[in-house]
């Protein structure tokens, strides 16, 4: 498992966004200090409205809880999804 995480971490440093949405997803991951989950953010931004995800990020920033876990909790809250 550790080898997989290390491999993913190395690839994150090499990621070059190919469109503005990927760039925003990368910036969100970086600001949440959750770069190892970059692929997760790329998928979220691919399948959900950008404005919704930015609203989630803004709420996290306003509450000064910039973490991946808080981002997902807020996302579930706004979209009424259960764990």
C-alpha positions as YAML, in Angstrom:
chain: A
units: angstrom
residues:
- id: 1
  name: UNK
  ca: [0.00, 0.00, 0.00]
- id: 2
  name: UNK
  ca: [2.82, 2.39, 0.84]
- id: 3
  name: UNK
  ca: [4.40, 1.78, -2.56]
- id: 4
  name: UNK
  ca: [1.15, 2.71, -4.29]
- id: 5
  name: UNK
  ca: [0.88, 5.95, -2.30]
- id: 6
  name: UNK
  ca: [4.51, 6.83, -3.02]
- id: 7
  name: UNK
  ca: [3.99, 6.17, -6.74]
- id: 8
  name: UNK
  ca: [0.90, 8.39, -6.81]
- id: 9
  name: UNK
  ca: [2.71, 11.12, -4.89]
- id: 10
  name: UNK
  ca: [5.54, 11.11, -7.44]
- id: 11
  name: UNK
  ca: [3.08, 11.37, -10.32]
- id: 12
  name: UNK
  ca: [1.27, 14.32, -8.76]
- id: 13
  name: UNK
  ca: [4.42, 16.39, -9.02]
- id: 14
  name: UNK
  ca: [4.53, 15.63, -12.74]
- id: 15
  name: UNK
  ca: [0.87, 16.42, -13.48]
- id: 16
  name: UNK
  ca: [0.33, 19.14, -16.06]
- id: 17
  name: UNK
  ca: [-3.30, 20.25, -16.44]
- id: 18
  name: UNK
  ca: [-4.59, 20.12, -20.00]
- id: 19
  name: UNK
  ca: [-7.58, 22.43, -19.48]
- id: 20
  name: UNK
  ca: [-8.79, 25.13, -17.07]
- id: 21
  name: UNK
  ca: [-10.97, 22.71, -15.10]
- id: 22
  name: UNK
  ca: [-8.01, 20.44, -14.40]
- id: 23
  name: UNK
  ca: [-5.99, 23.47, -13.35]
- id: 24
  name: UNK
  ca: [-8.68, 24.50, -10.85]
- id: 25
  name: UNK
  ca: [-8.91, 20.94, -9.49]
- id: 26
  name: UNK
  ca: [-5.14, 20.92, -9.01]
- id: 27
  name: UNK
  ca: [-5.23, 24.28, -7.22]
- id: 28
  name: UNK
  ca: [-8.01, 23.10, -4.89]
- id: 29
  name: UNK
  ca: [-6.04, 19.95, -4.02]
- id: 30
  name: UNK
  ca: [-2.94, 22.02, -3.34]
- id: 31
  name: UNK
  ca: [-4.76, 24.57, -1.19]
- id: 32
  name: UNK
  ca: [-6.32, 21.76, 0.81]
- id: 33
  name: UNK
  ca: [-2.84, 20.22, 1.22]
- id: 34
  name: UNK
  ca: [-4.34, 17.09, -0.33]
- id: 35
  name: UNK
  ca: [-2.15, 16.68, -3.41]
- id: 36
  name: UNK
  ca: [-2.04, 12.91, -3.03]
- id: 37
  name: UNK
  ca: [-5.79, 12.88, -3.77]
- id: 38
  name: UNK
  ca: [-5.43, 14.97, -6.94]
- id: 39
  name: UNK
  ca: [-7.03, 12.26, -9.08]
- id: 40
  name: UNK
  ca: [-10.08, 12.37, -6.79]
- id: 41
  name: UNK
  ca: [-10.45, 16.13, -7.32]
- id: 42
  name: UNK
  ca: [-10.02, 15.73, -11.07]
- id: 43
  name: UNK
  ca: [-12.90, 13.23, -11.12]
- id: 44
  name: UNK
  ca: [-15.08, 15.48, -8.94]
- id: 45
  name: UNK
  ca: [-14.51, 18.45, -11.22]
- id: 46
  name: UNK
  ca: [-15.20, 16.28, -14.27]
- id: 47
  name: UNK
  ca: [-18.56, 15.06, -12.95]
- id: 48
  name: UNK
  ca: [-19.91, 17.97, -10.92]
- id: 49
  name: UNK
  ca: [-20.52, 21.65, -11.68]
- id: 50
  name: UNK
  ca: [-17.42, 23.76, -11.16]
- id: 51
  name: UNK
  ca: [-19.43, 26.44, -9.35]
- id: 52
  name: UNK
  ca: [-20.70, 23.89, -6.79]
- id: 53
  name: UNK
  ca: [-17.18, 22.66, -6.05]
- id: 54
  name: UNK
  ca: [-15.85, 26.20, -5.76]
- id: 55
  name: UNK
  ca: [-18.69, 26.98, -3.36]
- id: 56
  name: UNK
  ca: [-17.60, 23.98, -1.29]
- id: 57
  name: UNK
  ca: [-14.02, 25.27, -1.29]
- id: 58
  name: UNK
  ca: [-15.15, 28.79, -0.31]
- id: 59
  name: UNK
  ca: [-17.12, 27.40, 2.63]
- id: 60
  name: UNK
  ca: [-14.09, 25.46, 3.83]
- id: 61
  name: UNK
  ca: [-11.93, 28.57, 3.50]
- id: 62
  name: UNK
  ca: [-14.48, 30.70, 5.36]
- id: 63
  name: UNK
  ca: [-14.54, 28.22, 8.24]
- id: 64
  name: UNK
  ca: [-10.73, 28.00, 8.15]
- id: 65
  name: UNK
  ca: [-10.93, 24.23, 7.74]
- id: 66
  name: UNK
  ca: [-8.94, 23.67, 4.56]
- id: 67
  name: UNK
  ca: [-8.66, 19.90, 4.57]
- id: 68
  name: UNK
  ca: [-9.71, 17.18, 2.18]
- id: 69
  name: UNK
  ca: [-11.97, 15.65, 4.82]
- id: 70
  name: UNK
  ca: [-13.75, 18.96, 5.43]
- id: 71
  name: UNK
  ca: [-14.09, 19.51, 1.69]
- id: 72
  name: UNK
  ca: [-15.83, 16.15, 1.28]
- id: 73
  name: UNK
  ca: [-18.03, 16.70, 4.36]
- id: 74
  name: UNK
  ca: [-19.15, 20.06, 2.99]
- id: 75
  name: UNK
  ca: [-19.64, 18.57, -0.49]
- id: 76
  name: UNK
  ca: [-21.90, 15.85, 0.94]
- id: 77
  name: UNK
  ca: [-23.79, 18.43, 2.98]
- id: 78
  name: UNK
  ca: [-24.45, 20.63, -0.06]
- id: 79
  name: UNK
  ca: [-25.44, 17.74, -2.29]
- id: 80
  name: UNK
  ca: [-27.36, 15.94, 0.50]
- id: 81
  name: UNK
  ca: [-25.32, 12.76, 0.04]
- id: 82
  name: UNK
  ca: [-24.83, 10.25, 2.79]
- id: 83
  name: UNK
  ca: [-21.47, 8.68, 3.53]
...
